Amino acid sequence: MHVAHITIEDVCSGLFRTQVLNISREIVRGDPRITIDIHAINRPWMNDEHRRQLAKYAKMLEGGGVRIVYTPVLPPLRHALKSVTYSRGVTALLTAVLRFRTGRGVDVFHSRSYWPAMALRRLGHRNILFDPRSLWVAENLSTGDLVPDSASHRYWLAEEAACARESAVTTAISAGMAEHFVDQYQAKDVRLVPISFARDVFKFSADGRARHRAQLGWTDEKVFVYSGSLGMSHINVAALERLFGLAMSVPGTKLLFLSGEAEAAIHALMKSVGADPDRYRIVRPRQDEMGDWLSVGDVGLHALSRQHDYRTRLGTKVVEYWGGGMPTIVNENVGAAADYIRADDVGRVVNDATTTLEFAGLVSECLRLDRASVESFATRTFSSEVVAGLYRDAYAYVVARRPV
């Protein structure tokens, strides 16, 4: 079986490494009869940086059944959703690239996100696994990049509907997302394929915990962790400000940021909650260091604003926290994560009415949770081995339904 996995994810990003490259390798590792070409369509002005990263990937992928086909032609997308003409132009460009680059002999077109699926449909393909990973239209309504009921909004709703209805399989990262595709568009086959994490990267390390805590001077402290950026267009800053304020209200606690976010933005946010500079640190770890640094934490944190798709939201960071056995506190707007927390006792959920006293109680409850149980939950639900198996099953279904 030959799979063309098409993505516009930046090849230097953590999401490309963890959610595209690593999961593709795991899919092939589980069934060597599968080969995967990852078609990475990226921004040309990043070409030199991308080429250096691709050289590293090439060594890692030798003889493994996965290769990367790199095409540096993606135009700027920052304001693309404000114009139907621009959106159509991007789709036309991707259609031309895929016509030229994918060729024949593809059994499954795995489209990570909307634009590649739209291009594949225009080429007449129906053996598509539409793997959007978020409700992109709703997400961009929340950030203001799509204006409600505008021509562009209507265009994207129509494209979302067509991708869901005409693809052989549509995936969803959460039950709420699956319900959206079934209820709104009557999608034919919707499968729950959650966010994955690599156990060898995000495992708990007692040595890493002790070493980095000593390095930070936090050996005996209660430590919260926040990983990743502050969110698209910084629309989550108010929600994070409230959650970090609650965290800093607990005496004797520290907050560790594992983030490539601009330090000035983090300092400004922490200043707004009145946090003394000695109560938080900012670290920018390499991917292979993430497990050790996450092991420093006792409780993970995540919060979102109330967005159109809040019921579907989970968060790669939350899955990675759980992968290392770390209980997590989220606000109720991280809807899918909140559902898992309530069902599987892997953290606690706060809302706008949560008081500082109540929050301190929730922290104490999290600290009493068994990290091994949290890790076991994550392994059986989100590990790359489990998620790769779900993709293999979906691929087999697409092939079985493909017209002769």
C-alpha positions in Angstrom: 0.0 0.0 0.0 1.4 3.4 -1.0 0.2 6.5 0.9 0.8 10.1 -0.1 0.6 12.1 3.2 0.1 15.8 2.2 0.8 18.6 4.6 1.5 22.3 4.7 2.9 22.0 8.2 6.3 23.7 8.5 9.0 20.9 8.4 10.9 22.6 11.2 7.9 22.7 13.6 7.4 20.4 16.5 4.0 19.5 15.1 5.6 18.2 11.9 8.0 16.1 13.9 5.5 14.7 16.4 2.2 14.5 14.5 3.4 13.9 10.9 6.9 12.4 10.7 6.9 10.3 13.9 3.4 8.9 13.4 4.2 8.1 9.7 7.3 6.1 10.9 5.2 4.3 13.5 2.6 3.4 10.8 5.2 1.8 8.6 7.0 0.2 11.6 3.7 -1.6 12.4 3.2 -2.8 8.8 6.3 -2.7 6.5 4.0 -3.3 3.5 3.0 0.3 3.7 5.2 3.0 2.2 4.5 6.7 2.8 5.6 9.8 0.9 5.2 12.9 3.0 4.5 15.8 0.6 5.5 18.9 2.6 4.5 22.0 0.8 6.2 24.9 2.6 7.1 28.6 2.4 9.9 29.3 -0.1 11.5 32.1 2.0 12.3 29.4 4.6 14.0 27.1 2.0 17.5 27.3 3.4 16.4 26.5 7.0 14.1 23.8 5.7 16.9 22.1 3.7 19.1 21.9 6.7 16.4 20.2 8.7 15.5 17.9 5.8 19.1 16.7 5.6 18.8 15.6 9.3 15.5 13.9 8.6 17.0 12.1 5.5 19.6 10.3 7.7 16.9 9.3 10.2 14.6 7.9 7.5 17.1 5.8 5.5 15.6 2.5 4.6 12.5 3.0 6.7 9.7 3.2 4.1 9.0 6.9 4.7 10.4 9.7 2.6 9.8 13.4 2.4 8.9 15.1 -0.9 9.6 18.8 -0.3 8.1 21.6 -2.4 8.8 25.2 -1.4 6.0 27.1 -3.1 3.4 27.9 -0.4 2.4 31.5 -0.5 1.7 33.6 2.7 -1.4 32.5 4.4 -1.7 35.0 7.2 -4.6 36.9 5.6 -5.7 34.3 3.0 -9.0 33.7 4.7 -10.1 37.3 4.3 -10.4 36.8 0.5 -12.2 34.1 -1.5 -10.1 35.0 -4.5 -6.9 34.4 -2.5 -8.2 31.2 -1.0 -9.1 29.9 -4.5 -5.7 30.9 -5.7 -4.0 28.9 -3.0 -6.2 25.9 -3.8 -5.3 26.2 -7.5 -1.6 26.3 -6.7 -1.8 23.2 -4.5 -3.8 21.4 -7.2 -1.1 22.1 -9.7 1.6 20.9 -7.3 -0.2 17.7 -6.4 -1.0 16.9 -10.0 2.7 17.1 -10.8 4.2 15.7 -7.6 2.0 12.8 -6.5 1.8 10.9 -9.8 0.1 7.5 -10.1 0.1 4.5 -7.9 -1.2 6.2 -4.7 -3.6 4.0 -2.8 -4.5 6.5 -0.1 -4.2 10.3 -0.1 -3.8 11.3 3.5 -4.6 15.0 3.7 -3.6 16.7 6.9 -5.8 19.9 6.9 -8.3 21.4 4.6 -6.4 22.9 1.7 -4.7 19.7 0.5 -8.1 17.9 0.6 -9.7 20.7 -1.4 -6.9 20.3 -4.0 -7.2 16.5 -4.2 -11.0 16.8 -4.7 -10.4 19.1 -7.7 -8.1 16.4 -9.2 -10.9 13.9 -9.0 -9.5 11.8 -6.2 -11.9 10.2 -3.7 -9.5 7.8 -2.0 -8.9 10.6 0.5 -8.4 10.4 4.3 -9.4 13.9 5.4 -7.5 14.4 8.6 -8.1 18.1 9.6 -7.0 17.9 13.3 -9.2 20.8 14.2 -12.4 22.6 13.1 -10.4 25.1 11.1 -13.4 27.2 10.1 -14.7 27.6 13.6 -11.1 28.2 14.9 -10.6 31.1 12.5 -14.0 32.6 13.4 -12.8 32.7 17.0 -9.5 34.4 16.1 -11.3 37.0 13.8 -9.5 35.8 10.7 -13.0 34.8 9.3 -15.8 37.2 9.5 -19.2 35.5 10.3 -21.5 35.2 7.3 -19.0 36.9 5.0 -18.4 35.6 1.5 -15.2 34.0 2.7 -17.0 32.3 5.6 -19.6 30.8 3.3 -16.9 29.6 0.9 -15.0 27.8 3.7 -18.2 26.2 5.1 -19.0 24.8 1.7 -15.4 23.5 1.3 -15.5 21.9 4.8 -18.8 20.2 3.9 -17.5 18.9 0.6 -14.3 17.6 2.2 -16.2 15.8 4.9 -18.9 14.3 2.5 -16.7 13.3 -0.4 -13.6 11.9 1.3 -13.6 8.2 2.0 -12.8 8.7 5.7 -12.8 11.8 7.9 -11.0 11.8 11.2 -11.7 13.7 14.4 -9.5 14.2 17.4 -12.4 14.2 19.9 -16.0 13.0 20.2 -17.3 16.6 19.9 -15.4 17.0 16.6 -16.8 13.7 15.2 -20.3 14.8 16.1 -19.8 18.0 14.2 -18.9 16.2 10.9 -21.8 13.7 11.3 -24.5 16.1 12.5 -23.6 19.0 10.2 -22.5 17.3 7.0 -23.6 13.6 7.3 -20.1 12.5 6.7 -19.9 8.9 5.5 -17.2 7.5 7.8 -15.9 9.5 10.7 -13.3 8.0 12.9 -11.9 9.1 16.2 -8.1 9.4 15.8 -6.8 11.4 18.7 -3.6 13.4 19.1 -0.6 11.2 19.5 2.6 11.3 21.6 5.9 9.4 21.3 6.5 7.4 24.5 10.3 7.5 24.0 10.3 11.3 24.0 7.6 12.3 26.6 8.2 9.6 29.2 8.8 10.5 32.8 12.5 10.7 33.9 13.3 10.7 37.6 16.9 11.7 36.7 15.8 14.5 34.5 13.4 15.7 37.2 16.1 15.8 39.9 18.7 17.3 37.6 16.6 20.2 36.2 15.0 21.0 39.5 18.4 21.4 41.0 19.4 23.5 38.1 16.4 25.8 38.6 16.8 25.8 42.4 13.4 24.3 42.8 14.3 20.9 44.3 11.5 20.9 46.9 8.9 23.2 45.2 5.5 22.4 43.8 5.9 23.1 40.1 3.3 23.9 37.4 4.2 23.5 33.8 2.9 25.3 30.7 4.2 24.0 27.4 4.0 25.7 23.9 2.8 29.0 22.6 0.2 31.4 24.1 -2.2 30.5 21.2 -3.3 31.7 17.8 -3.5 35.5 17.6 -3.0 35.5 21.4 -6.7 35.1 21.9 -6.1 32.9 24.9 -4.1 35.4 26.9 -7.0 36.4 29.1 -7.9 32.8 29.9 -4.2 32.0 30.6 -3.8 35.1 32.7 -6.7 33.9 34.9 -5.3 30.3 35.2 -1.7 31.5 35.9 -3.1 34.0 38.5 -4.8 31.1 40.3 -1.6 29.1 40.1 0.5 31.9 41.6 -2.1 32.3 44.4 -1.0 28.9 45.8 1.8 29.6 48.3 5.2 28.1 47.5 4.5 27.2 43.9 6.6 27.9 40.8 5.7 28.0 37.1 7.9 26.6 34.3 7.3 27.7 30.7 8.6 25.3 28.1 8.0 27.6 25.1 9.4 29.2 22.0 7.0 32.1 22.6 8.6 35.6 22.7 9.9 36.0 26.3 8.6 39.6 26.4 5.0 38.2 25.9 5.4 35.8 28.8 7.0 38.4 31.1 4.1 40.8 30.3 1.5 38.1 31.1 3.2 37.2 34.3 3.6 40.8 35.3 -0.2 41.2 34.8 -0.9 38.6 37.4 1.6 40.1 39.9 4.1 37.2 39.8 7.5 37.8 41.2 10.2 37.0 38.5 11.8 34.4 40.8 8.6 32.3 40.7 8.7 31.4 37.1 11.3 30.4 34.5 11.3 30.2 30.7 13.1 27.3 29.0 13.4 26.5 25.3 14.2 22.8 25.2 15.1 20.7 22.1 12.5 18.1 21.1 14.6 15.3 22.6 14.8 17.1 25.9 11.1 17.6 26.4 10.5 14.5 28.5 13.2 15.5 31.0 11.9 19.0 31.3 8.2 18.0 31.6 9.3 15.6 34.4 10.2 18.7 36.4 6.4 19.5 36.8 3.9 18.3 39.2 0.8 19.7 37.5 0.3 20.7 33.8 -1.7 23.8 32.9 -3.8 24.7 29.9 -6.6 27.2 29.3 -8.5 28.5 26.2 -11.0 31.3 25.6 -14.6 30.3 24.9 -14.3 29.6 21.2 -16.8 28.4 18.7 -15.3 24.9 18.7 -14.5 24.7 22.5 -16.2 21.3 22.9 -13.8 19.7 20.5 -10.5 21.1 21.9 -7.9 18.8 23.4 -4.4 20.2 22.9 -1.1 18.5 22.0 0.4 19.9 25.2 -2.2 18.2 27.4 -1.6 14.8 25.7 2.1 15.3 26.3 1.6 16.2 29.9 -0.4 13.0 30.4 2.2 11.0 28.5 4.7 11.7 31.3 2.1 10.9 34.0 1.5 14.6 34.9 -2.0 15.4 36.1 -3.4 18.5 34.4 -5.6 21.4 35.2 -7.6 22.9 32.4 -10.4 25.4 32.1 -13.7 24.2 30.9 -13.1 25.7 27.4 -10.6 22.9 26.6 -13.7 20.8 26.2 -12.4 17.4 25.1 -9.6 17.5 27.7 -12.1 18.4 30.4 -14.2 15.4 29.3 -11.3 13.0 29.7 -10.4 14.5 33.1 -13.9 14.0 34.4 -14.1 10.4 33.0 -10.6 9.2 33.8 -9.5 11.2 36.8 -6.3 12.6 35.2 -6.6 16.1 36.5 -9.1 18.8 37.4 -11.3 21.4 35.6 -11.7 25.0 36.6 -14.2 27.6 35.4 -14.6 31.4 35.7 -16.2 31.0 39.2 -13.3 29.0 40.7 -11.9 30.8 43.7 -8.3 30.8 44.9 -9.2 28.6 47.8 -11.0 26.1 45.6 -8.1 26.1 43.2 -5.6 25.3 46.0 -7.9 22.4 46.9 -7.9 21.1 43.3 -4.1 21.3 43.2 -3.9 19.2 46.3 -6.2 16.7 44.7 -4.0 16.6 41.6 -0.9 16.0 43.7 -2.5 12.9 45.3 -3.2 11.4 41.9 -1.1 8.4 40.9 1.3 9.4 38.1 1.6 5.8 36.9 -2.2 5.6 36.4 -2.1 8.9 34.4 0.7 7.6 32.2 -1.2 4.3 31.7 -4.3 6.2 30.6 -2.2 8.2 28.1 -0.4 5.2 26.7 -3.6 3.2 26.0 -5.4 6.3 24.5 -2.8 8.5 22.8 0.5 6.7 22.3 1.9 6.8 18.8 1.6 3.0 18.6 -2.1 3.1 19.3 -2.8 6.1 17.0 -0.7 4.5 14.2 -2.9 1.5 14.4 -6.0 3.6 14.0 -4.5 5.2 10.9 -3.6 1.8 9.4 -7.2 0.6 9.9 -8.4 3.8 8.2 -6.0 3.3 5.3 -7.2 -0.3 4.8 -10.8 0.9 4.8 -10.0 3.6 2.1 -8.3 1.0 -0.1 -11.1 -1.5 0.3 -13.7 1.1 -0.8 -11.6 2.4 -3.7 -13.3 1.9 -7.1 -11.5 -0.5 -9.4 
